[in-house]
Structure formats: C-alpha cells, structure tokens
C-alpha cells in the first residue's frame, strides 16, 4: 500500500515524568527520516582488492519543515528545547494510531523564514540520543 507524507505526524513530548503527553507539530510540510552508520575500514594488506568494513552505531536523523501556524504548542516546545542545554526531548512519529518512531532526540539548527510573499516557514533537525523505544518504519495496524 502506498504511503503518503500527509498521514505522518511528529509529536513532541512535554517532559512530564510518568504522565508525559505529546503535542503534534502543526503546519508540517516535509519530514525526512534518515539512518546512517559509521563505517570503519578494517582492510589490510591481506584483505584483497575490496578490503573489509565494519559498521558502528546508527544515527537516526529527522529533517522537519513546515508553514508557521501559531499558536502551536508542539512547535513552540521544539523551539524551546532547541535553546535548552541539553536540547533533548522525547518524540513520536505517528501514522494515525501507529507508532513508527518513539525515542529521545536532540533538536538543533532551528530556523524560521519570513518572506515578503508567501507563508512564514520553519525548519529544524533532530538526531537520536541513544537507542529509541520504537524504530519501525514498516509498522502497521
């Protein structure tokens, strides 16, 4: 079944231990979900032409952008977290009631643009802090 970006939402945790609630970020237009692993070159003189490699810990990144719609509790929390030290918060990436990602992330590179014509926009990046609670892009109901 085809997946559509409009069905995915990012929710930002409120940090209330034991009763944490999550608010959606409004105005989202783009969510990019990436994964990378650091590669270690293990080749030596005996490895042949192609050598060998090992892969280290995985990094999960999210690039988020959207149209600025205020008030927006989720976006305001993301902005506040990006200014804190450490800039960390729990998030969920949801498709309807299905949790695709749930875990602690750091928020950085937060910016907003206010063009003369067209809507004001925002963008920021998130990167996982350790292993997530849920990391299942293929999850379905």
C-alpha positions in Angstrom: 0.0 0.0 0.0 1.4 3.4 -0.9 2.3 5.7 1.9 1.6 9.4 1.9 3.5 12.0 3.9 0.3 13.8 4.9 -0.5 10.8 7.1 2.6 11.1 9.2 2.8 13.4 12.2 5.6 14.3 14.6 4.6 14.7 18.3 6.8 16.4 20.8 6.8 15.2 24.5 6.0 17.6 27.3 8.7 16.1 29.6 6.3 15.4 32.5 7.8 12.2 34.1 5.2 9.4 34.5 2.4 11.3 32.7 4.2 12.5 29.6 1.8 13.9 27.0 2.6 14.6 23.4 1.6 17.5 21.2 1.6 17.4 17.3 3.7 20.0 15.4 1.4 22.0 13.2 1.9 23.1 9.6 4.3 20.3 8.7 5.1 20.1 5.0 8.1 17.8 5.0 9.5 15.1 7.2 12.7 13.4 6.1 13.8 10.3 8.1 17.4 9.2 7.6 19.6 6.5 9.0 23.4 6.2 8.8 26.1 4.0 10.3 29.7 5.0 10.8 31.9 2.8 8.6 35.3 1.6 9.9 37.8 0.5 7.4 39.2 -2.9 8.5 41.1 -3.6 5.3 44.8 -4.6 5.4 47.4 -6.0 3.1 45.8 -9.4 3.2 42.2 -8.3 2.5 42.4 -8.3 -1.2 41.1 -5.7 -3.6 37.9 -5.0 -1.8 39.1 -5.0 1.8 36.5 -5.2 4.6 34.5 -2.8 6.7 32.6 -2.9 10.0 29.7 -0.6 10.9 29.4 1.3 14.1 26.4 2.7 15.9 23.5 4.0 13.9 22.4 7.6 13.7 18.8 8.5 13.1 18.0 12.0 11.8 14.8 13.8 11.1 14.7 17.0 9.0 11.4 18.8 9.5 10.0 21.8 7.8 6.6 23.5 7.5 4.4 26.5 7.4 4.3 28.6 10.5 0.9 28.4 12.1 0.6 30.0 15.6 -0.3 29.2 18.3 1.3 25.8 18.1 2.2 24.1 21.3 4.3 21.4 19.6 6.4 23.8 17.5 6.8 26.1 20.5 8.1 23.2 22.6 10.5 22.2 19.8 11.8 25.8 19.6 12.3 25.9 23.4 14.0 22.6 23.5 16.4 23.7 20.8 17.6 26.5 23.1 18.0 24.4 26.2 21.1 22.5 27.4 21.0 19.7 26.6 18.4 20.2 23.8 16.7 16.8 24.3 13.1 15.7 24.2 11.0 12.6 23.6 9.3 12.5 20.2 6.9 10.2 18.4 6.5 9.8 14.7 3.0 8.5 14.1 0.9 7.4 11.2 -2.6 7.5 12.5 -2.5 5.4 15.7 0.6 3.5 14.7 3.9 4.5 16.3 6.7 4.4 13.8 9.4 6.0 16.0 9.5 6.8 19.7 12.6 8.0 21.4 14.8 10.7 22.8 16.3 13.2 20.3 18.3 16.4 20.3 16.9 19.3 18.4 19.2 21.7 16.5 19.5 24.1 13.6 16.1 25.6 14.3 15.2 28.4 11.9 12.3 30.4 10.5 11.9 32.4 7.3 9.5 35.3 6.8 9.4 36.1 3.1 7.5 39.2 1.8 5.3 36.9 -0.3 4.0 33.6 0.8 3.8 31.9 4.2 6.3 32.1 7.0 8.1 28.8 7.3 10.2 26.9 9.9 12.8 24.1 9.8 14.8 22.2 12.2 16.8 18.9 12.6 16.6 16.2 15.2 19.1 13.4 15.9 18.5 10.4 18.1 20.1 10.2 21.6 20.8 6.5 22.1 18.6 3.6 21.1 14.9 4.5 20.5 12.0 2.8 22.2 10.4 2.2 18.8 12.1 2.3 15.4 9.8 0.6 13.0 9.1 2.3 9.7 7.3 -0.8 8.5 4.9 -0.9 11.5 1.2 -1.1 10.5 -2.1 -1.5 12.3 
